[in-house]
Amino acid sequence: MKQSIFSILTLLLFSQLNMIDKPSAVSGTLYSDEGSVSIQMENGKISGIDRLEGSDSEEKLFIAPGLIDIQINGYMGVDFSGPDLTVEGVKKATRALWKAGVTSYFPTIITSDVDRLKKNFAILAQAKKDPEIGKSIPGFHLEGPYISPVAGFRGAHLEKYIKAPDWKEFSEIQAAAEGGIRLITVAPELEGAIPFIKKCVASGMIVSLGHHNGTAAEITAAVDAGARMATHLGNGCANMINRHHNPIWPQLADDRITPSIIADGFHLTKEEVRSFYKAKGPDNTILVSDALDLAGLPPGMYERGERMLELTPNVVKLPKENVLAGAASPINLCVGVVMDYTQCSLGDAIQMASTNPAEMMSLDDLGNISVGSRADLIVFSMNNNKMIIKETYVAGELVYSQP
């Protein structure tokens, strides 16, 4: 009798192990060349890619690497910079982002009181270890407080918390984040900015220039020091600038700078997006959402971070200073908008929303579909240049399926 029970338990365990190791597959139209493929997934990675003769599906379903958003301030009521952040809140935001096709993202904390920065980064560090969502959070983005205090250039960041770079202070913030801050936005014209940038780069971080009014010489000095990006180029900029001498032209002109842009149809005009795209191309441009926690909530007035913000159906505004405070949509909207504005291909748009951020942040097994890469995949349709997410996989696990 004991031997019989043991045999049954052994058989059940063997069956469970077989189920865990059994490869799964997803079929559809490959985003890059529109060929029909079947992609096999095993142990969280892509184990095979088979070319198919054609698809029997009536609806054209594309397969692409999951979207990677390196600048997102919150989502569905969860504010990464807010006083009430919890690990459960981060989990709620992550699950909602899976529905939008975002498989990896960098929770972004903006200019705040230093104690708040430490507290919230510590919470994010705990969320990063969570077995359910941790794979979707490869690192964090600190936007501020080392940015321009000047109205317009500071955007919706609160002036009272803005300051010059302080490496000792930042090191304490990074310690609270358990080393998780991998991207930082800095204004190059601030006192001490250049040596600060050098230290950030030496520690392994990516430095992005943003919310600044740096001169051409200051921008060049920052790039010489190792800065590699421009944060949401064309935004975080005063409404009135000199037509010749402003921070936009030098960043467009320097091939060493990869700009991120918010192509949601409202932060930048069609002509701006087209011009930036023509100057940098799909190989040197990154799409970001810059979404706030208000994204996904009903339009109206909301108090956030000691400010009254207006959420419209399209964008978040700070009426007091007549500036935009952030986006109201996830990054999948930007994919369709950039295709519409530039007439680029779906492959180019996915490159800007997945491949390029993965390469910038050294996420070597993400942002592409190849054997051995992590199986972070999205299945979606395109309707009038709008992505409709059907399925989202993170490390081969189906984390979202459209009802």
NULUMRO-834040 format. One record per residue (C-alpha): x, y, z; residue number from 1. Coordinates in pm, whole numbers, plus 50000, padded with zeros to 5 digits. Layout:
BEGIN
site u=X | v=Y | w=Z | num=NUM
...
//
This chain:
BEGIN
site u=50000 | v=50000 | w=50000 | num=1
site u=50282 | v=50240 | w=50094 | num=2
site u=50463 | v=50157 | w=49772 | num=3
site u=50145 | v=50226 | w=49573 | num=4
site u=50098 | v=50569 | w=49735 | num=5
site u=50465 | v=50648 | w=49675 | num=6
site u=50430 | v=50551 | w=49308 | num=7
site u=50125 | v=50773 | w=49266 | num=8
site u=50299 | v=51072 | w=49431 | num=9
site u=50606 | v=51018 | w=49214 | num=10
site u=50389 | v=51007 | w=48901 | num=11
site u=50209 | v=51328 | w=49001 | num=12
site u=50537 | v=51508 | w=49071 | num=13
site u=50685 | v=51390 | w=48741 | num=14
site u=50372 | v=51511 | w=48559 | num=15
site u=50397 | v=51855 | w=48724 | num=16
site u=50763 | v=51884 | w=48630 | num=17
site u=50679 | v=51789 | w=48273 | num=18
site u=50411 | v=52059 | w=48267 | num=19
site u=50659 | v=52317 | w=48394 | num=20
site u=50926 | v=52224 | w=48139 | num=21
site u=50690 | v=52170 | w=47849 | num=22
site u=50754 | v=52431 | w=47580 | num=23
site u=50468 | v=52657 | w=47475 | num=24
site u=50430 | v=52845 | w=47150 | num=25
site u=50263 | v=53154 | w=47008 | num=26
site u=50192 | v=53210 | w=46639 | num=27
site u=50124 | v=53521 | w=46436 | num=28
site u=50277 | v=53783 | w=46206 | num=29
site u=50631 | v=53889 | w=46295 | num=30
site u=50643 | v=54265 | w=46353 | num=31
site u=50971 | v=54317 | w=46168 | num=32
site u=50900 | v=54163 | w=45828 | num=33
site u=50533 | v=54057 | w=45846 | num=34
site u=50616 | v=53692 | w=45788 | num=35
site u=50411 | v=53421 | w=45962 | num=36
site u=50596 | v=53260 | w=46252 | num=37
site u=50557 | v=53024 | w=46543 | num=38
site u=50769 | v=53117 | w=46845 | num=39
site u=50847 | v=52845 | w=47097 | num=40
site u=50906 | v=52933 | w=47461 | num=41
site u=51076 | v=52714 | w=47718 | num=42
site u=51203 | v=52793 | w=48069 | num=43
site u=51124 | v=53161 | w=48022 | num=44
site u=51323 | v=53201 | w=47701 | num=45
site u=51261 | v=53184 | w=47328 | num=46
site u=51370 | v=52832 | w=47232 | num=47
site u=51278 | v=52831 | w=46863 | num=48
site u=51138 | v=53038 | w=46577 | num=49
site u=50969 | v=52856 | w=46291 | num=50
site u=50861 | v=53019 | w=45968 | num=51
site u=50508 | v=52926 | w=45861 | num=52
site u=50343 | v=52921 | w=45519 | num=53
site u=50063 | v=53153 | w=45624 | num=54
site u=49809 | v=53231 | w=45893 | num=55
site u=49457 | v=53092 | w=45916 | num=56
site u=49347 | v=53374 | w=46146 | num=57
site u=49087 | v=53613 | w=46006 | num=58
site u=49237 | v=53894 | w=46216 | num=59
site u=49601 | v=53986 | w=46151 | num=60
site u=49781 | v=53939 | w=46481 | num=61
site u=50135 | v=54068 | w=46519 | num=62
site u=50401 | v=53937 | w=46753 | num=63
site u=50667 | v=54174 | w=46889 | num=64
site u=50900 | v=54204 | w=47186 | num=65
site u=50726 | v=54358 | w=47486 | num=66
site u=50731 | v=54738 | w=47514 | num=67
site u=50990 | v=54893 | w=47748 | num=68
site u=50902 | v=55228 | w=47908 | num=69
site u=51199 | v=55395 | w=48076 | num=70
site u=51005 | v=55701 | w=48194 | num=71
site u=50673 | v=55645 | w=48366 | num=72
site u=50571 | v=55830 | w=48682 | num=73
site u=50273 | v=55613 | w=48776 | num=74
site u=49963 | v=55451 | w=48638 | num=75
site u=49600 | v=55381 | w=48726 | num=76
site u=49605 | v=55590 | w=49043 | num=77
site u=49945 | v=55468 | w=49164 | num=78
site u=50196 | v=55755 | w=49201 | num=79
site u=50557 | v=55638 | w=49233 | num=80
site u=50646 | v=55977 | w=49386 | num=81
site u=50341 | v=55996 | w=49613 | num=82
site u=50316 | v=55973 | w=49992 | num=83
site u=50105 | v=55658 | w=49987 | num=84
site u=50318 | v=55432 | w=49767 | num=85
site u=50312 | v=55063 | w=49861 | num=86
site u=50441 | v=54741 | w=49707 | num=87
site u=50079 | v=54644 | w=49643 | num=88
site u=50034 | v=54970 | w=49454 | num=89
site u=50336 | v=54894 | w=49237 | num=90
site u=50190 | v=54549 | w=49168 | num=91
site u=49859 | v=54707 | w=49068 | num=92
site u=50034 | v=54945 | w=48825 | num=93
site u=50246 | v=54664 | w=48680 | num=94
site u=49946 | v=54441 | w=48611 | num=95
site u=49771 | v=54734 | w=48441 | num=96
site u=50079 | v=54803 | w=48228 | num=97
site u=50086 | v=54440 | w=48114 | num=98
site u=49743 | v=54506 | w=47963 | num=99
site u=49902 | v=54789 | w=47764 | num=100
site u=50179 | v=54562 | w=47633 | num=101
site u=50449 | v=54697 | w=47867 | num=102
site u=50662 | v=54404 | w=47984 | num=103
site u=50944 | v=54611 | w=48138 | num=104
site u=50945 | v=54961 | w=48282 | num=105
site u=51153 | v=55195 | w=48495 | num=106
site u=50935 | v=55346 | w=48771 | num=107
site u=51023 | v=55715 | w=48765 | num=108
site u=51037 | v=55932 | w=49076 | num=109
site u=51047 | v=56306 | w=49021 | num=110
site u=51180 | v=56598 | w=49227 | num=111
site u=51066 | v=56558 | w=49588 | num=112
site u=51181 | v=56596 | w=49946 | num=113
site u=51491 | v=56379 | w=49995 | num=114
site u=51326 | v=56174 | w=50269 | num=115
site u=51038 | v=56098 | w=50031 | num=116
site u=51286 | v=55997 | w=49762 | num=117
site u=51457 | v=55752 | w=49998 | num=118
site u=51129 | v=55612 | w=50129 | num=119
site u=50976 | v=55554 | w=49785 | num=120
site u=51289 | v=55411 | w=49627 | num=121
site u=51311 | v=55167 | w=49918 | num=122
site u=50954 | v=55059 | w=49840 | num=123
site u=51039 | v=55019 | w=49472 | num=124
site u=51342 | v=54811 | w=49569 | num=125
site u=51111 | v=54575 | w=49758 | num=126
site u=50873 | v=54559 | w=49460 | num=127
site u=51166 | v=54475 | w=49233 | num=128
site u=51223 | v=54158 | w=49440 | num=129
site u=50858 | v=54049 | w=49420 | num=130
site u=50831 | v=53713 | w=49238 | num=131
site u=50515 | v=53817 | w=49051 | num=132
site u=50626 | v=54152 | w=48907 | num=133
site u=51002 | v=54175 | w=48967 | num=134
site u=51097 | v=54061 | w=48617 | num=135
site u=50914 | v=54366 | w=48478 | num=136
site u=51117 | v=54617 | w=48683 | num=137
site u=51483 | v=54609 | w=48576 | num=138
site u=51562 | v=54944 | w=48740 | num=139
site u=51445 | v=55292 | w=48834 | num=140
site u=51465 | v=55643 | w=48687 | num=141
site u=51533 | v=55950 | w=48903 | num=142
site u=51409 | v=56265 | w=48727 | num=143
site u=51541 | v=56550 | w=48940 | num=144
site u=51593 | v=56705 | w=49187 | num=145
site u=51911 | v=56820 | w=49010 | num=146
site u=51734 | v=57014 | w=48734 | num=147
site u=51673 | v=57377 | w=48636 | num=148
site u=51476 | v=57580 | w=48891 | num=149
site u=51368 | v=57827 | w=48620 | num=150
site u=50996 | v=57842 | w=48539 | num=151
site u=50915 | v=57660 | w=48218 | num=152
site u=51232 | v=57454 | w=48216 | num=153
site u=51145 | v=57294 | w=48550 | num=154
site u=50803 | v=57196 | w=48412 | num=155
site u=50570 | v=57072 | w=48686 | num=156
site u=50857 | v=56996 | w=48929 | num=157
site u=50826 | v=57188 | w=49257 | num=158
site u=51091 | v=57460 | w=49277 | num=159
site u=51139 | v=57430 | w=49654 | num=160
site u=51288 | v=57081 | w=49618 | num=161
site u=51517 | v=57157 | w=49322 | num=162
site u=51887 | v=57182 | w=49403 | num=163
site u=52240 | v=57155 | w=49267 | num=164
site u=52384 | v=56804 | w=49231 | num=165
site u=52514 | v=56652 | w=49553 | num=166
site u=52697 | v=56320 | w=49520 | num=167
site u=52684 | v=56238 | w=49892 | num=168
site u=52311 | v=56299 | w=49901 | num=169
site u=52252 | v=56101 | w=49583 | num=170
site u=52459 | v=55811 | w=49717 | num=171
site u=52224 | v=55794 | w=50016 | num=172
site u=51923 | v=55789 | w=49780 | num=173
site u=52086 | v=55516 | w=49571 | num=174
site u=52156 | v=55315 | w=49885 | num=175
site u=51787 | v=55334 | w=49978 | num=176
site u=51710 | v=55212 | w=49625 | num=177
site u=51953 | v=54923 | w=49682 | num=178
site u=52146 | v=55033 | w=49374 | num=179
site u=51838 | v=55020 | w=49154 | num=180
site u=51859 | v=55371 | w=49006 | num=181
site u=51998 | v=55307 | w=48658 | num=182
site u=51884 | v=55626 | w=48482 | num=183
site u=51903 | v=55983 | w=48610 | num=184
site u=51791 | v=56311 | w=48451 | num=185
site u=52019 | v=56609 | w=48521 | num=186
site u=52050 | v=56972 | w=48408 | num=187
site u=52405 | v=57026 | w=48274 | num=188
site u=52422 | v=57398 | w=48354 | num=189
site u=52396 | v=57354 | w=48731 | num=190
site u=52700 | v=57411 | w=48949 | num=191
site u=52882 | v=57083 | w=48995 | num=192
site u=52684 | v=56904 | w=48723 | num=193
site u=52979 | v=56792 | w=48512 | num=194
site u=53175 | v=56616 | w=48790 | num=195
site u=52846 | v=56472 | w=48914 | num=196
site u=52772 | v=56329 | w=48568 | num=197
site u=53120 | v=56173 | w=48556 | num=198
site u=53059 | v=55999 | w=48890 | num=199
site u=52717 | v=55874 | w=48777 | num=200
site u=52865 | v=55729 | w=48459 | num=201
site u=53157 | v=55571 | w=48648 | num=202
site u=52904 | v=55402 | w=48879 | num=203
site u=52729 | v=55244 | w=48579 | num=204
site u=52429 | v=55471 | w=48539 | num=205
site u=52290 | v=55627 | w=48223 | num=206
site u=52276 | v=56007 | w=48245 | num=207
site u=52010 | v=56194 | w=48051 | num=208
site u=51992 | v=56571 | w=48009 | num=209
site u=51652 | v=56715 | w=48082 | num=210
site u=51453 | v=57003 | w=48233 | num=211
site u=51743 | v=57232 | w=48155 | num=212
site u=51848 | v=57545 | w=47971 | num=213
site u=52203 | v=57440 | w=47897 | num=214
site u=52408 | v=57621 | w=47637 | num=215
site u=52569 | v=57438 | w=47348 | num=216
site u=52901 | v=57441 | w=47536 | num=217
site u=52743 | v=57307 | w=47857 | num=218
site u=52561 | v=57032 | w=47669 | num=219
site u=52882 | v=56931 | w=47490 | num=220
site u=53069 | v=56924 | w=47822 | num=221
site u=52800 | v=56699 | w=47969 | num=222
site u=52816 | v=56460 | w=47674 | num=223
site u=53197 | v=56459 | w=47692 | num=224
site u=53151 | v=56361 | w=48058 | num=225
site u=52939 | v=56064 | w=47955 | num=226
site u=52577 | v=56181 | w=47928 | num=227
site u=52404 | v=55979 | w=47654 | num=228
site u=52039 | v=56082 | w=47643 | num=229
site u=51802 | v=56377 | w=47628 | num=230
site u=51491 | v=56337 | w=47844 | num=231
site u=51163 | v=56397 | w=47655 | num=232
site u=51325 | v=56631 | w=47402 | num=233
site u=51105 | v=56932 | w=47323 | num=234
site u=50935 | v=56914 | w=47662 | num=235
site u=51065 | v=57031 | w=47999 | num=236
site u=51138 | v=57350 | w=47807 | num=237
site u=51008 | v=57705 | w=47846 | num=238
site u=50726 | v=57817 | w=47617 | num=239
site u=50934 | v=58114 | w=47497 | num=240
site u=51293 | v=58042 | w=47391 | num=241
site u=51552 | v=58208 | w=47169 | num=242
site u=51509 | v=58078 | w=46817 | num=243
site u=51884 | v=58033 | w=46772 | num=244
site u=52027 | v=57972 | w=47119 | num=245
site u=51820 | v=57715 | w=47305 | num=246
site u=51878 | v=57365 | w=47443 | num=247
site u=51697 | v=57182 | w=47162 | num=248
site u=51933 | v=57241 | w=46867 | num=249
site u=52259 | v=57127 | w=47035 | num=250
site u=52095 | v=56803 | w=47149 | num=251
site u=51960 | v=56736 | w=46801 | num=252
site u=52296 | v=56817 | w=46646 | num=253
site u=52509 | v=56587 | w=46865 | num=254
site u=52502 | v=56232 | w=46728 | num=255
site u=52611 | v=56100 | w=47068 | num=256
site u=52276 | v=56196 | w=47221 | num=257
site u=51976 | v=55965 | w=47197 | num=258
site u=51659 | v=56161 | w=47272 | num=259
site u=51350 | v=56017 | w=47429 | num=260
site u=51027 | v=56169 | w=47298 | num=261
site u=50666 | v=56164 | w=47412 | num=262
site u=50481 | v=56090 | w=47088 | num=263
site u=50132 | v=56085 | w=47237 | num=264
site u=49996 | v=56337 | w=46988 | num=265
site u=49982 | v=56620 | w=47244 | num=266
site u=50324 | v=56677 | w=47402 | num=267
site u=50483 | v=56745 | w=47063 | num=268
site u=50339 | v=56863 | w=46734 | num=269
site u=50345 | v=56642 | w=46429 | num=270
site u=50613 | v=56864 | w=46276 | num=271
site u=50834 | v=56836 | w=46586 | num=272
site u=50810 | v=56457 | w=46593 | num=273
site u=50885 | v=56438 | w=46220 | num=274
site u=51185 | v=56672 | w=46254 | num=275
site u=51330 | v=56487 | w=46554 | num=276
site u=51279 | v=56155 | w=46376 | num=277
site u=51449 | v=56280 | w=46059 | num=278
site u=51743 | v=56416 | w=46259 | num=279
site u=51797 | v=56106 | w=46476 | num=280
site u=51631 | v=55821 | w=46287 | num=281
site u=51479 | v=55501 | w=46426 | num=282
site u=51818 | v=55373 | w=46544 | num=283
site u=51876 | v=55669 | w=46776 | num=284
site u=51532 | v=55758 | w=46916 | num=285
site u=51348 | v=55621 | w=47220 | num=286
site u=50975 | v=55645 | w=47282 | num=287
site u=50854 | v=55705 | w=47639 | num=288
site u=50509 | v=55760 | w=47783 | num=289
site u=50590 | v=55999 | w=48072 | num=290
site u=50253 | v=55881 | w=48204 | num=291
site u=50135 | v=55999 | w=48544 | num=292
site u=49937 | v=55808 | w=48802 | num=293
site u=49631 | v=55990 | w=48666 | num=294
site u=49658 | v=55796 | w=48340 | num=295
site u=49353 | v=55572 | w=48313 | num=296
site u=49143 | v=55776 | w=48558 | num=297
site u=48837 | v=55992 | w=48473 | num=298
site u=48911 | v=56349 | w=48353 | num=299
site u=48895 | v=56623 | w=48618 | num=300
site u=49098 | v=56822 | w=48871 | num=301
site u=49327 | v=56625 | w=49103 | num=302
site u=49562 | v=56728 | w=49383 | num=303
site u=49897 | v=56558 | w=49343 | num=304
site u=50237 | v=56640 | w=49495 | num=305
site u=50125 | v=56973 | w=49644 | num=306
site u=49986 | v=57078 | w=49305 | num=307
site u=49644 | v=57097 | w=49143 | num=308
site u=49657 | v=56911 | w=48814 | num=309
site u=49399 | v=56896 | w=48536 | num=310
site u=49349 | v=56560 | w=48372 | num=311
site u=49201 | v=56595 | w=48026 | num=312
site u=49114 | v=56297 | w=47803 | num=313
site u=49449 | v=56347 | w=47632 | num=314
site u=49708 | v=56497 | w=47868 | num=315
site u=49777 | v=56619 | w=48224 | num=316
site u=49823 | v=56994 | w=48275 | num=317
site u=49954 | v=57220 | w=48552 | num=318
site u=49723 | v=57521 | w=48496 | num=319
site u=49901 | v=57742 | w=48751 | num=320
site u=50217 | v=57758 | w=48538 | num=321
site u=50062 | v=57688 | w=48197 | num=322
site u=50275 | v=57376 | w=48141 | num=323
site u=50213 | v=57009 | w=48080 | num=324
site u=50259 | v=56786 | w=48384 | num=325
site u=50269 | v=56451 | w=48209 | num=326
site u=50090 | v=56210 | w=47982 | num=327
site u=49753 | v=56044 | w=48022 | num=328
site u=49829 | v=55737 | w=47809 | num=329
site u=50067 | v=55439 | w=47816 | num=330
site u=50345 | v=55393 | w=47563 | num=331
site u=50146 | v=55169 | w=47327 | num=332
site u=49961 | v=55484 | w=47213 | num=333
site u=50294 | v=55640 | w=47113 | num=334
site u=50369 | v=55348 | w=46878 | num=335
site u=50068 | v=55427 | w=46662 | num=336
site u=50116 | v=55804 | w=46678 | num=337
site u=50480 | v=55791 | w=46567 | num=338
site u=50379 | v=55567 | w=46275 | num=339
site u=50108 | v=55815 | w=46177 | num=340
site u=50330 | v=56124 | w=46215 | num=341
site u=50647 | v=55991 | w=46046 | num=342
site u=50507 | v=55716 | w=45821 | num=343
site u=50767 | v=55483 | w=45971 | num=344
site u=50708 | v=55108 | w=45969 | num=345
site u=50574 | v=54904 | w=46259 | num=346
site u=50922 | v=54753 | w=46286 | num=347
site u=51079 | v=55097 | w=46329 | num=348
site u=50819 | v=55198 | w=46588 | num=349
site u=50877 | v=54881 | w=46793 | num=350
site u=51250 | v=54940 | w=46770 | num=351
site u=51202 | v=55284 | w=46929 | num=352
site u=50966 | v=55151 | w=47196 | num=353
site u=51146 | v=54827 | w=47283 | num=354
site u=51479 | v=54751 | w=47114 | num=355
site u=51643 | v=55090 | w=47163 | num=356
site u=51556 | v=55132 | w=47533 | num=357
site u=51674 | v=54774 | w=47594 | num=358
site u=52007 | v=54849 | w=47428 | num=359
site u=52046 | v=55183 | w=47608 | num=360
site u=51986 | v=55020 | w=47947 | num=361
site u=52198 | v=54710 | w=47863 | num=362
site u=51899 | v=54475 | w=47890 | num=363
site u=52072 | v=54234 | w=47656 | num=364
site u=51807 | v=53961 | w=47653 | num=365
site u=51513 | v=54198 | w=47597 | num=366
site u=51383 | v=54412 | w=47314 | num=367
site u=51424 | v=54154 | w=47039 | num=368
site u=51291 | v=53821 | w=46916 | num=369
site u=51575 | v=53573 | w=46888 | num=370
site u=51656 | v=53229 | w=47022 | num=371
site u=51791 | v=53263 | w=47375 | num=372
site u=51626 | v=53597 | w=47448 | num=373
site u=51381 | v=53621 | w=47735 | num=374
site u=51032 | v=53542 | w=47614 | num=375
site u=50882 | v=53887 | w=47678 | num=376
site u=50631 | v=53902 | w=47394 | num=377
site u=50313 | v=54083 | w=47297 | num=378
site u=50045 | v=53972 | w=47055 | num=379
site u=49838 | v=54256 | w=46912 | num=380
site u=49636 | v=54387 | w=46622 | num=381
site u=49668 | v=54728 | w=46457 | num=382
site u=49351 | v=54923 | w=46391 | num=383
site u=49403 | v=55265 | w=46229 | num=384
site u=49755 | v=55276 | w=46376 | num=385
site u=49626 | v=55188 | w=46721 | num=386
site u=49774 | v=54891 | w=46905 | num=387
site u=49516 | v=54657 | w=47054 | num=388
site u=49692 | v=54420 | w=47292 | num=389
site u=49562 | v=54064 | w=47285 | num=390
site u=49823 | v=53880 | w=47492 | num=391
site u=50128 | v=53971 | w=47699 | num=392
site u=50400 | v=53727 | w=47803 | num=393
site u=50673 | v=53795 | w=48058 | num=394
site u=50952 | v=53536 | w=48067 | num=395
site u=50724 | v=53297 | w=47880 | num=396
site u=50437 | v=53337 | w=48126 | num=397
site u=50102 | v=53463 | w=47997 | num=398
site u=50035 | v=53761 | w=48225 | num=399
site u=49750 | v=53915 | w=48026 | num=400
site u=49494 | v=53787 | w=47779 | num=401
site u=49223 | v=54008 | w=47635 | num=402
site u=48884 | v=53888 | w=47765 | num=403
//
